[in-house]
Amino acid sequence: LEKEKFNRKAPGFVGKLRSNFLGTEFNIYNDGKNPTDKKAYPNEIRELLGSILYESNLMGNRGPRKMQILLPKVDDGEREIWRPYSNNDTLIQTLKEGMKDRMLYLMNKPPKWNENL
């Protein structure tokens, strides 16, 4: 793989995927600027496009896991813009606070282990 293809100024660069330390929570951002960048204007701050949460099962790393997808709410064909300036402004934190009204919340069916595998 060529290093230039992964440069954030490359034409194929879409955005960034960030995870927590455990790899159970992921945030998907567009190619905007980091909110800590002092030179960034408010409309240049990266947008949060969605979040993914994984929950481990009783078997640890083996077997199926529960997955939740969080997307910004869409009303009348317009997607709500999320520009989190801190970890307290993310879709994940909003879900943890019990507020689902600003997002589309999707969850997979409860996973079942296939004993034949």
C-alpha angles and dihedrals in degrees: 000000000000120000092220092064090064096048110117089232093056115112091239095055109114105169146290137294115206127186137190120250094269095048092237099111125050132182123198117210134183122235096278125124127281112262089234090063104108091203094057120106116222093254090052095058112113118264123232105233098181148321136232126203125193124193121200119236127227091272094061112224095357124086135014123331136206114254131194126189123202121195130175112264118263119212123179091348094307121115117220110245116233116193105171115199092188141010088268091067099057130111090247094055091046090053091049088054089055097248111131098154095097096050146053107243119202127178131182122239113273105280120242126199115239105224091199091068 
